[in-house]
Protein backbone atom coordinates (compact mmCIF):
# COMPACT_ATOMS: atom_id res chain seq x y z
CA UNK A 1 0.00 0.00 0.00
CA UNK A 2 1.41 3.38 -0.96
CA UNK A 3 0.97 6.32 1.41
CA UNK A 4 -1.08 9.23 0.23
CA UNK A 5 0.75 12.31 -0.90
CA UNK A 6 1.35 14.72 1.95
CA UNK A 7 1.02 12.11 4.71
CA UNK A 8 3.91 11.29 7.00
CA UNK A 9 4.29 7.55 7.16
CA UNK A 10 6.31 6.18 10.00
CA UNK A 11 8.27 2.97 9.47
CA UNK A 12 11.21 1.42 11.31
CA UNK A 13 13.76 3.73 9.68
CA UNK A 14 11.64 6.79 10.54
CA UNK A 15 11.98 6.02 14.24
CA UNK A 16 15.76 5.95 13.93
CA UNK A 17 15.60 9.47 12.49
CA UNK A 18 12.99 10.65 15.02
CA UNK A 19 13.90 9.24 18.47
CA UNK A 20 11.22 11.33 20.19
CA UNK A 21 8.52 9.45 18.29
CA UNK A 22 10.06 6.15 19.33
CA UNK A 23 10.18 7.31 22.95
CA UNK A 24 6.49 8.28 22.80
CA UNK A 25 5.55 4.84 21.49
CA UNK A 26 7.48 3.09 24.25
CA UNK A 27 5.99 5.30 26.95
CA UNK A 28 2.49 4.83 25.59
CA UNK A 29 2.83 1.05 25.65
CA UNK A 30 4.06 0.95 29.21
CA UNK A 31 2.27 3.89 30.80
CA UNK A 32 -1.15 4.29 32.35
CA UNK A 33 -4.12 4.49 30.00
CA UNK A 34 -6.43 7.46 29.80
CA UNK A 35 -9.98 6.85 31.00
CA UNK A 36 -13.17 8.64 30.04
CA UNK A 37 -13.53 9.90 33.63
CA UNK A 38 -10.04 11.42 33.58
CA UNK A 39 -10.58 13.10 30.23
CA UNK A 40 -13.90 14.62 31.30
CA UNK A 41 -12.18 16.34 34.23
CA UNK A 42 -10.37 18.61 31.75
CA UNK A 43 -11.55 22.15 31.09
CA UNK A 44 -11.97 23.00 27.42
CA UNK A 45 -11.80 26.72 26.37
CA UNK A 46 -15.09 26.80 24.45
CA UNK A 47 -15.21 30.63 24.58
CA UNK A 48 -11.79 30.82 22.93
CA UNK A 49 -12.98 28.57 20.14
CA UNK A 50 -15.96 30.83 19.56
CA UNK A 51 -13.81 33.95 19.45
CA UNK A 52 -11.65 32.31 16.79
CA UNK A 53 -14.82 31.26 14.90
CA UNK A 54 -14.10 27.55 15.24
CA UNK A 55 -17.54 27.16 16.84
CA UNK A 56 -20.62 29.35 16.57
CA UNK A 57 -22.48 31.24 19.26
CA UNK A 58 -25.27 28.66 19.10
CA UNK A 59 -22.74 25.89 19.60
CA UNK A 60 -21.34 27.69 22.65
CA UNK A 61 -24.79 28.04 24.20
CA UNK A 62 -25.50 24.34 23.75
CA UNK A 63 -22.10 23.39 25.18
CA UNK A 64 -22.62 25.60 28.25
CA UNK A 65 -25.96 23.87 28.90
CA UNK A 66 -24.49 20.39 28.48
CA UNK A 67 -20.86 20.39 29.64
CA UNK A 68 -20.07 19.55 33.30
CA UNK A 69 -23.73 18.87 34.07
CA UNK A 70 -25.11 15.86 35.94
CA UNK A 71 -26.08 12.68 34.11
CA UNK A 72 -29.78 13.33 34.63
CA UNK A 73 -29.47 16.89 33.28
CA UNK A 74 -27.59 15.72 30.19
CA UNK A 75 -30.13 12.95 29.63
CA UNK A 76 -32.96 15.47 29.72
CA UNK A 77 -31.17 17.73 27.21
CA UNK A 78 -30.58 14.82 24.85
CA UNK A 79 -34.22 13.76 25.14
CA UNK A 80 -35.35 17.30 24.26
CA UNK A 81 -32.91 18.18 21.48
CA UNK A 82 -30.45 15.30 20.97
CA UNK A 83 -29.69 15.90 17.28
CA UNK A 84 -28.59 19.47 18.01
CA UNK A 85 -25.97 18.29 20.50
CA UNK A 86 -24.81 15.57 18.13
CA UNK A 87 -24.43 18.22 15.44
CA UNK A 88 -22.23 20.29 17.76
CA UNK A 89 -20.00 17.29 18.55
CA UNK A 90 -19.64 16.42 14.86
CA UNK A 91 -18.72 19.99 13.95
CA UNK A 92 -16.08 20.18 16.68
CA UNK A 93 -14.46 16.92 15.59
CA UNK A 94 -14.49 18.13 12.00
CA UNK A 95 -13.12 21.64 12.60
CA UNK A 96 -10.87 21.42 15.69
CA UNK A 97 -7.78 19.25 15.80
CA UNK A 98 -6.34 19.99 19.25
CA UNK A 99 -5.73 16.59 20.80
CA UNK A 100 -7.23 17.30 24.22
CA UNK A 101 -10.39 18.70 22.65
CA UNK A 102 -10.79 15.69 20.38
CA UNK A 103 -10.34 13.38 23.37
CA UNK A 104 -12.88 15.39 25.36
CA UNK A 105 -15.60 15.34 22.70
CA UNK A 106 -15.07 11.63 22.04
CA UNK A 107 -15.41 11.05 25.80
CA UNK A 108 -18.69 13.00 25.83
CA UNK A 109 -20.08 10.92 22.97
CA UNK A 110 -18.82 7.67 24.49
CA UNK A 111 -20.43 8.54 27.82
CA UNK A 112 -23.68 9.44 26.07
CA UNK A 113 -23.81 6.15 24.14
CA UNK A 114 -22.68 4.00 27.06
CA UNK A 115 -25.58 5.31 29.13
CA UNK A 116 -28.02 4.57 26.29
CA UNK A 117 -26.77 2.89 23.09
CA UNK A 118 -30.05 3.74 21.34
CA UNK A 119 -28.87 7.34 21.23
CA UNK A 120 -26.71 6.32 18.26
CA UNK A 121 -29.88 6.83 16.23
CA UNK A 122 -29.53 10.57 16.87
CA UNK A 123 -26.63 10.62 14.41
CA UNK A 124 -29.10 9.65 11.66
CA UNK A 125 -31.71 12.30 12.38
CA UNK A 126 -33.10 14.06 9.30
CA UNK A 127 -31.85 17.40 10.62
CA UNK A 128 -28.30 16.07 10.14
CA UNK A 129 -28.84 14.89 6.56
CA UNK A 130 -26.20 17.32 5.27
CA UNK A 131 -23.59 16.19 7.79
CA UNK A 132 -21.18 13.32 7.21
CA UNK A 133 -21.49 11.70 10.60
CA UNK A 134 -18.96 8.96 9.81
CA UNK A 135 -15.94 10.90 8.55
CA UNK A 136 -14.77 12.46 11.85
CA UNK A 137 -14.39 9.03 13.42
CA UNK A 138 -12.70 7.62 10.35
CA UNK A 139 -10.24 10.51 10.35
CA UNK A 140 -9.27 10.05 13.97
CA UNK A 141 -9.65 6.32 14.31
CA UNK A 142 -9.37 3.85 11.48
CA UNK A 143 -8.40 5.65 8.27
CA UNK A 144 -4.78 4.81 7.41
CA UNK A 145 -2.53 2.31 9.18
CA UNK A 146 1.06 1.38 8.52
CA UNK A 147 3.91 0.19 10.72
CA UNK A 148 3.71 2.40 13.83
CA UNK A 149 1.34 4.61 11.82
CA UNK A 150 0.96 8.35 11.88
CA UNK A 151 -2.26 10.02 10.82
CA UNK A 152 -2.35 13.67 9.78
CA UNK A 153 -5.66 15.44 10.29
CA UNK A 154 -6.81 16.76 6.91
CA UNK A 155 -7.68 20.24 8.18
CA UNK A 156 -4.78 21.35 10.36
CA UNK A 157 -1.99 18.95 9.46
CA UNK A 158 -1.86 17.91 13.12
CA UNK A 159 0.01 14.61 13.53
CA UNK A 160 -1.79 11.91 15.48
CA UNK A 161 0.48 9.07 16.53
CA UNK A 162 -2.08 6.28 16.59
CA UNK A 163 0.06 4.01 18.73
CA UNK A 164 0.57 6.94 21.12
CA UNK A 165 -3.09 7.92 21.45
CA UNK A 166 -5.01 4.74 21.88
CA UNK A 167 -7.82 6.66 23.61
CA UNK A 168 -8.76 8.46 20.37
CA UNK A 169 -8.38 5.32 18.31
CA UNK A 170 -10.46 3.14 20.66
CA UNK A 171 -13.28 5.64 21.21
CA UNK A 172 -13.53 6.41 17.49
CA UNK A 173 -13.86 2.72 16.68
CA UNK A 174 -16.47 2.03 19.37
CA UNK A 175 -18.55 5.07 18.47
CA UNK A 176 -18.35 4.41 14.73
CA UNK A 177 -19.48 0.81 15.29
CA UNK A 178 -22.56 1.94 17.20
CA UNK A 179 -23.41 4.68 14.70
CA UNK A 180 -23.08 2.39 11.70
CA UNK A 181 -25.15 -0.30 13.38
CA UNK A 182 -27.90 2.17 14.24
CA UNK A 183 -28.41 3.46 10.70
CA UNK A 184 -31.94 3.04 9.27
CA UNK A 185 -32.55 0.13 6.95
CA UNK A 186 -34.59 0.86 3.85
CA UNK A 187 -36.51 -1.50 1.61
CA UNK A 188 -34.07 -1.13 -1.26
CA UNK A 189 -30.83 -0.78 0.62
CA UNK A 190 -28.99 0.67 3.56
CA UNK A 191 -29.66 4.32 4.16
CA UNK A 192 -28.29 6.98 6.46
CA UNK A 193 -29.07 10.40 7.88
CA UNK A 194 -32.69 10.37 6.77
CA UNK A 195 -31.91 10.09 3.07
CA UNK A 196 -34.01 8.12 0.63
CA UNK A 197 -33.18 4.45 0.31
CA UNK A 198 -32.70 5.12 -3.41
CA UNK A 199 -29.68 7.34 -2.73
CA UNK A 200 -26.98 5.25 -4.40
CA UNK A 201 -24.15 7.59 -3.45
CA UNK A 202 -25.01 7.32 0.23
CA UNK A 203 -25.30 3.58 0.06
CA UNK A 204 -21.89 3.40 -1.58
CA UNK A 205 -20.44 5.62 1.14
CA UNK A 206 -21.82 3.34 3.84
CA UNK A 207 -20.38 0.29 2.10
CA UNK A 208 -16.99 1.99 2.02
CA UNK A 209 -17.22 2.88 5.72
CA UNK A 210 -18.07 -0.71 6.64
CA UNK A 211 -15.28 -2.07 4.46
CA UNK A 212 -12.73 0.26 6.06
CA UNK A 213 -13.96 -0.53 9.56
CA UNK A 214 -13.87 -4.29 8.98
CA UNK A 215 -10.38 -4.09 7.48
CA UNK A 216 -9.16 -2.22 10.54
CA UNK A 217 -10.77 -4.68 12.95
CA UNK A 218 -9.18 -7.61 11.10
CA UNK A 219 -5.85 -5.82 11.26
CA UNK A 220 -6.19 -5.50 15.04
CA UNK A 221 -6.73 -9.26 15.28
CA UNK A 222 -3.71 -9.96 13.07
CA UNK A 223 -1.28 -7.36 14.41
CA UNK A 224 -2.67 -5.49 17.44
CA UNK A 225 -1.68 -1.85 17.66
CA UNK A 226 -2.26 -1.92 21.43
CA UNK A 227 -0.59 -4.67 23.47
CA UNK A 228 -3.62 -5.66 25.55
CA UNK A 229 -6.77 -3.90 24.31
CA UNK A 230 -6.83 -4.21 20.52
CA UNK A 231 -8.15 -7.78 20.39
CA UNK A 232 -10.96 -7.33 22.96
CA UNK A 233 -12.01 -4.11 21.20
CA UNK A 234 -12.04 -5.74 17.76
CA UNK A 235 -14.08 -8.73 18.94
CA UNK A 236 -16.51 -6.49 20.84
CA UNK A 237 -17.15 -4.38 17.74
CA UNK A 238 -17.50 -7.44 15.50
CA UNK A 239 -20.09 -8.91 17.88
CA UNK A 240 -22.21 -5.85 17.11
CA UNK A 241 -21.49 -5.50 13.38
CA UNK A 242 -21.95 -9.17 12.45
CA UNK A 243 -25.64 -8.96 13.27
CA UNK A 244 -26.06 -7.73 9.69
CA UNK A 245 -25.91 -10.20 6.82
CA UNK A 246 -24.08 -7.66 4.64
CA UNK A 247 -21.29 -7.45 7.23
CA UNK A 248 -21.11 -11.24 7.59
CA UNK A 249 -20.57 -11.55 3.84
CA UNK A 250 -17.86 -8.87 3.86
CA UNK A 251 -16.14 -10.39 6.91
CA UNK A 252 -15.93 -13.82 5.27
CA UNK A 253 -14.64 -12.27 2.05
CA UNK A 254 -11.96 -10.46 4.09
CA UNK A 255 -10.84 -13.87 5.42
CA UNK A 256 -11.64 -12.75 8.93
CA UNK A 257 -13.22 -15.98 10.22
CA UNK A 258 -9.88 -17.71 10.75
CA UNK A 259 -8.77 -14.86 13.03
CA UNK A 260 -11.50 -15.67 15.57
CA UNK A 261 -10.90 -19.39 15.95
CA UNK A 262 -7.65 -19.22 18.01
CA UNK A 263 -9.50 -17.11 20.60
CA UNK A 264 -11.90 -19.98 21.43
CA UNK A 265 -10.16 -21.88 24.19
CA UNK A 266 -11.11 -23.06 27.72
CA UNK A 267 -9.80 -20.91 30.56
CA UNK A 268 -8.18 -23.96 32.14
CA UNK A 269 -5.74 -24.57 29.31
CA UNK A 270 -2.18 -23.30 29.32
CA UNK A 271 -2.84 -21.38 26.11
CA UNK A 272 -5.65 -19.48 27.79
CA UNK A 273 -3.56 -18.76 30.87
CA UNK A 274 -0.89 -17.24 28.65
CA UNK A 275 -3.56 -15.27 26.84
CA UNK A 276 -4.84 -13.87 30.15
CA UNK A 277 -1.33 -12.67 30.88
CA UNK A 278 -1.15 -11.07 27.44
CA UNK A 279 -4.54 -9.40 27.78
CA UNK A 280 -3.97 -7.98 31.24
CA UNK A 281 -0.18 -7.71 31.58
CA UNK A 282 -0.31 -9.26 35.04
CA UNK A 283 1.09 -12.32 36.77
CA UNK A 284 -0.94 -15.30 37.94
CA UNK A 285 -0.17 -14.41 41.56
CA UNK A 286 -1.32 -10.85 41.16
CA UNK A 287 -4.35 -9.67 43.13
CA UNK A 288 -6.02 -8.78 39.82
CA UNK A 289 -6.40 -12.42 38.71
CA UNK A 290 -10.18 -12.12 38.98
CA UNK A 291 -10.17 -9.09 36.68
CA UNK A 292 -8.03 -10.97 34.18
CA UNK A 293 -10.39 -13.94 34.25
CA UNK A 294 -13.36 -11.65 33.67
CA UNK A 295 -11.60 -10.08 30.67
CA UNK A 296 -10.91 -13.51 29.22
CA UNK A 297 -14.46 -14.73 29.90
CA UNK A 298 -15.99 -11.74 28.15
CA UNK A 299 -13.60 -12.11 25.22
CA UNK A 300 -14.47 -15.81 24.95
CA UNK A 301 -18.20 -15.06 25.10
CA UNK A 302 -18.05 -12.33 22.45
CA UNK A 303 -15.87 -14.50 20.17
CA UNK A 304 -18.41 -17.32 20.42
CA UNK A 305 -21.15 -14.77 19.80
CA UNK A 306 -19.40 -13.79 16.56
CA UNK A 307 -19.25 -17.45 15.49
CA UNK A 308 -22.94 -17.85 16.32
CA UNK A 309 -23.81 -14.87 14.13
CA UNK A 310 -21.67 -16.31 11.33
CA UNK A 311 -23.54 -19.62 11.64
CA UNK A 312 -26.49 -17.91 9.93
CA UNK A 313 -24.44 -17.53 6.74
CA UNK A 314 -23.98 -20.67 4.61
CA UNK A 315 -20.60 -19.67 3.17
CA UNK A 316 -19.25 -19.11 6.67
CA UNK A 317 -20.58 -22.52 7.76
CA UNK A 318 -18.81 -24.17 4.82
CA UNK A 319 -15.57 -22.54 5.91
CA UNK A 320 -16.05 -23.38 9.60
CA UNK A 321 -16.62 -27.03 8.68
CA UNK A 322 -13.02 -27.25 7.42
CA UNK A 323 -11.43 -25.70 10.53
CA UNK A 324 -10.74 -26.72 14.12
CA UNK A 325 -13.60 -24.62 15.45
CA UNK A 326 -15.79 -27.61 16.36
CA UNK A 327 -13.32 -29.27 18.76
CA UNK A 328 -12.68 -25.88 20.34
CA UNK A 329 -16.39 -25.15 20.85
CA UNK A 330 -17.02 -28.61 22.28
CA UNK A 331 -13.97 -28.34 24.54
CA UNK A 332 -15.23 -25.02 25.94
CA UNK A 333 -18.87 -26.03 26.39
CA UNK A 334 -18.11 -29.25 28.26
CA UNK A 335 -15.99 -27.40 30.83
CA UNK A 336 -17.72 -24.04 31.18
CA UNK A 337 -19.99 -23.13 34.08
CA UNK A 338 -20.91 -19.70 32.71
CA UNK A 339 -24.46 -19.83 31.42
CA UNK A 340 -24.07 -17.18 28.74
CA UNK A 341 -21.04 -18.96 27.25
CA UNK A 342 -22.78 -22.34 27.26
CA UNK A 343 -25.93 -20.84 25.75
CA UNK A 344 -24.23 -19.16 22.79
CA UNK A 345 -22.16 -22.27 22.00
CA UNK A 346 -25.18 -24.59 22.18
CA UNK A 347 -27.09 -22.25 19.87
CA UNK A 348 -24.13 -22.23 17.48
CA UNK A 349 -23.87 -26.03 17.47
CA UNK A 350 -27.61 -26.27 16.84
CA UNK A 351 -27.20 -24.07 13.75
CA UNK A 352 -24.18 -26.03 12.49
CA UNK A 353 -25.71 -29.48 13.01
CA UNK A 354 -27.62 -29.67 9.68
CA UNK A 355 -24.30 -29.37 7.84
CA UNK A 356 -23.34 -33.02 7.30
CA UNK A 357 -19.62 -32.53 7.94
CA UNK A 358 -20.31 -30.61 11.16
CA UNK A 359 -22.81 -33.19 12.41
CA UNK A 360 -20.39 -36.05 11.84
CA UNK A 361 -17.68 -34.22 13.70
CA UNK A 362 -19.99 -33.46 16.66
CA UNK A 363 -20.74 -37.16 17.02
CA UNK A 364 -17.06 -38.11 16.77
CA UNK A 365 -16.29 -35.56 19.51
CA UNK A 366 -18.82 -37.17 21.83
CA UNK A 367 -21.24 -34.26 21.84
CA UNK A 368 -24.36 -36.45 22.47
CA UNK A 369 -22.92 -37.49 25.84
CA UNK A 370 -21.85 -33.92 26.64
CA UNK A 371 -25.36 -32.63 25.92
CA UNK A 372 -26.82 -35.20 28.31
CA UNK A 373 -24.38 -34.02 30.98
CA UNK A 374 -25.29 -30.37 30.37
CA UNK A 375 -29.00 -31.14 30.62
CA UNK A 376 -28.44 -32.62 34.09
CA UNK A 377 -27.12 -29.28 35.37
CA UNK A 378 -29.32 -26.63 36.97
CA UNK A 379 -29.61 -23.90 34.34
CA UNK A 380 -31.96 -20.97 34.91
CA UNK A 381 -32.15 -19.89 31.25
CA UNK A 382 -35.20 -21.46 29.58
CA UNK A 383 -33.82 -20.68 26.11
CA UNK A 384 -30.71 -22.71 26.95
CA UNK A 385 -32.76 -25.67 28.12
CA UNK A 386 -34.86 -25.56 24.95
CA UNK A 387 -31.73 -25.31 22.77
CA UNK A 388 -30.20 -28.31 24.58
CA UNK A 389 -33.32 -30.37 23.91
CA UNK A 390 -33.31 -29.35 20.24
CA UNK A 391 -29.60 -30.15 19.90
CA UNK A 392 -30.08 -33.54 21.56
CA UNK A 393 -32.98 -34.44 19.24
CA UNK A 394 -31.02 -33.25 16.21
CA UNK A 395 -27.99 -35.35 17.16
CA UNK A 396 -30.14 -38.46 17.57
CA UNK A 397 -31.62 -37.98 14.11
CA UNK A 398 -28.20 -37.29 12.65
CA UNK A 399 -26.79 -40.53 14.05
CA UNK A 400 -29.54 -42.42 12.20
CA UNK A 401 -28.83 -40.76 8.86
CA UNK A 402 -25.07 -40.35 9.02
CA UNK A 403 -23.51 -42.29 6.15
CA UNK A 404 -20.09 -43.87 6.17
CA UNK A 405 -19.02 -41.42 3.45
CA UNK A 406 -19.92 -38.43 5.64
CA UNK A 407 -17.62 -39.80 8.32
CA UNK A 408 -14.90 -40.47 5.75
CA UNK A 409 -15.20 -36.98 4.27
CA UNK A 410 -14.90 -35.41 7.71
CA UNK A 411 -11.82 -37.50 8.44
CA UNK A 412 -10.12 -36.37 5.23
CA UNK A 413 -11.06 -32.68 5.51
CA UNK A 414 -9.61 -32.51 9.01
CA UNK A 415 -6.48 -34.39 7.93
CA UNK A 416 -6.91 -36.98 10.68
CA UNK A 417 -6.42 -40.11 8.59
CA UNK A 418 -6.21 -43.47 10.32
CA UNK A 419 -6.86 -47.11 9.46
CA UNK A 420 -10.59 -47.09 10.15
CA UNK A 421 -12.48 -50.11 8.72
CA UNK A 422 -14.07 -48.13 5.86
CA UNK A 423 -10.70 -47.61 4.13
CA UNK A 424 -10.30 -51.33 3.39
CA UNK A 425 -13.97 -52.14 2.94
CA UNK A 426 -14.68 -52.94 -0.75
CA UNK A 427 -18.36 -52.25 -0.19
CA UNK A 428 -17.60 -48.70 0.97
CA UNK A 429 -15.66 -47.96 -2.22
CA UNK A 430 -18.22 -49.52 -4.55
CA UNK A 431 -21.14 -47.65 -2.96
CA UNK A 432 -19.46 -44.26 -2.62
CA UNK A 433 -17.03 -44.00 -5.53
CA UNK A 434 -19.16 -41.42 -7.38
CA UNK A 435 -19.32 -39.26 -4.23
CA UNK A 436 -15.63 -38.51 -4.76
CA UNK A 437 -16.64 -36.41 -7.78
CA UNK A 438 -18.34 -33.80 -5.55
CA UNK A 439 -17.00 -30.25 -5.59
CA UNK A 440 -14.60 -30.94 -8.44
CA UNK A 441 -13.01 -33.95 -6.71
CA UNK A 442 -12.45 -32.03 -3.47
CA UNK A 443 -11.66 -35.14 -1.42
CA UNK A 444 -9.00 -36.30 -3.88
CA UNK A 445 -7.41 -32.86 -3.89
CA UNK A 446 -7.24 -32.86 -0.09
CA UNK A 447 -5.70 -36.35 -0.06
CA UNK A 448 -3.02 -35.14 -2.46
CA UNK A 449 -2.41 -32.06 -0.30
CA UNK A 450 -1.93 -34.33 2.71
CA UNK A 451 0.87 -36.09 0.80
CA UNK A 452 2.65 -32.71 0.59
CA UNK A 453 1.96 -31.33 4.05
CA UNK A 454 1.56 -34.15 6.57
CA UNK A 455 4.43 -35.52 8.64
CA UNK A 456 2.30 -38.30 10.13
CA UNK A 457 3.33 -41.69 8.61
CA UNK A 458 -0.15 -43.15 9.22
CA UNK A 459 -1.86 -40.27 7.42
CA UNK A 460 0.58 -40.58 4.49
CA UNK A 461 0.08 -44.34 4.21
CA UNK A 462 -3.72 -44.05 4.35
CA UNK A 463 -3.73 -41.24 1.77
CA UNK A 464 -1.66 -43.33 -0.66
CA UNK A 465 -3.90 -46.33 -0.11
CA UNK A 466 -7.10 -44.32 -0.64
CA UNK A 467 -5.76 -42.89 -3.89
CA UNK A 468 -4.99 -46.42 -5.05
CA UNK A 469 -8.52 -47.49 -4.09
CA UNK A 470 -10.00 -44.64 -6.10
CA UNK A 471 -7.93 -45.73 -9.12
CA UNK A 472 -9.21 -49.27 -8.70
CA UNK A 473 -12.92 -48.51 -8.30
CA UNK A 474 -13.49 -45.43 -10.48
CA UNK A 475 -13.78 -46.08 -14.24
CA UNK A 476 -11.57 -43.06 -14.99
CA UNK A 477 -9.50 -43.29 -11.82
CA UNK A 478 -6.07 -43.43 -13.45
CA UNK A 479 -6.76 -40.43 -15.70
CA UNK A 480 -8.26 -38.31 -12.91
CA UNK A 481 -5.45 -38.97 -10.42
CA UNK A 482 -2.85 -38.29 -13.14
CA UNK A 483 -4.53 -35.02 -14.11
CA UNK A 484 -4.42 -33.93 -10.45
CA UNK A 485 -0.61 -34.28 -10.52
CA UNK A 486 -0.48 -36.94 -7.82
CA UNK A 487 2.19 -39.15 -9.43
CA UNK A 488 5.28 -37.14 -8.43
CA UNK A 489 4.04 -36.68 -4.88
CA UNK A 490 3.41 -40.39 -4.42
CA UNK A 491 6.75 -41.38 -5.99
CA UNK A 492 8.64 -39.25 -3.47
CA UNK A 493 7.08 -41.31 -0.69
CA UNK A 494 8.41 -44.57 -2.13
CA UNK A 495 11.70 -43.72 -0.37
CA UNK A 496 10.02 -42.84 2.93
CA UNK A 497 11.63 -44.19 6.10
CA UNK A 498 8.34 -45.73 7.21
CA UNK A 499 7.72 -49.16 5.66
CA UNK A 500 3.93 -48.78 5.65
CA UNK A 501 4.18 -45.50 3.74
CA UNK A 502 6.56 -47.08 1.21
CA UNK A 503 4.30 -50.11 0.74
CA UNK A 504 1.16 -48.08 0.03
CA UNK A 505 2.98 -45.57 -2.15
CA UNK A 506 4.22 -48.49 -4.25
CA UNK A 507 0.69 -49.90 -4.52
CA UNK A 508 -0.62 -46.53 -5.67
CA UNK A 509 2.09 -46.16 -8.33
CA UNK A 510 1.50 -49.71 -9.58
CA UNK A 511 -2.20 -49.06 -10.04
CA UNK A 512 -1.47 -45.69 -11.61
CA UNK A 513 0.89 -47.18 -14.21
CA UNK A 514 -0.43 -50.71 -14.68
CA UNK A 515 -4.11 -50.34 -13.93
CA UNK A 516 -6.07 -51.87 -11.09
CA UNK A 517 -6.28 -55.39 -12.55
CA UNK A 518 -2.54 -55.95 -13.06
CA UNK A 519 -1.53 -54.15 -9.88
CA UNK A 520 -3.86 -56.34 -7.83
CA UNK A 521 -2.34 -59.42 -9.50
CA UNK A 522 1.16 -58.31 -8.50
CA UNK A 523 0.01 -57.62 -4.93
CA UNK A 524 -1.47 -61.08 -4.65
Secondary structure, DSSP 4 states (H G I P E B T S, - for coil): -PPPTT-----HHHHHH-HHHHHHHHHHHHSPPP-HHHHTTS---HHHHHHTTSS-HHHHHHHHHHTT--HHHHHHHHHHHHHHHHHHHHHHHHH---HHHHHHHHHHHHHHHHH-GGGGGGGG-GGGTTS-TTHHHIIIIIS---TT-EEE-TTT--EEETTT-HHHHHHHHHHHHHHHHTS-EETTEE--TT--TT-HHHHHHHHHHHHHHHHHHHHHHHS-SSTTTHHHHHHHHHHHHTTSHHHHHHHHHTT-HHHHHTT---TTSHHHHHHHHHHH---TTSTTHHHHHHHHHHHHHHHHHHHHHHTTSHHHHHHHTTSSHHHHHHHHHHH---HHHHHHHHHHHHHHTTSHHHHHHHHHTTHHHHHHHHHTS----HHHHHHHHHHHHHHHHHHHH--HHHHHHHHHHHT-----GGGG-HHHHHHHGGGGGHHHHHHHHHHHHHHHH---HHHHHHHHHHHHHHHHHSTTHHHHHHHTT-HHHHHHGGG-SSHHHHHHHHHHHHHHHH-HHHHHHHH-
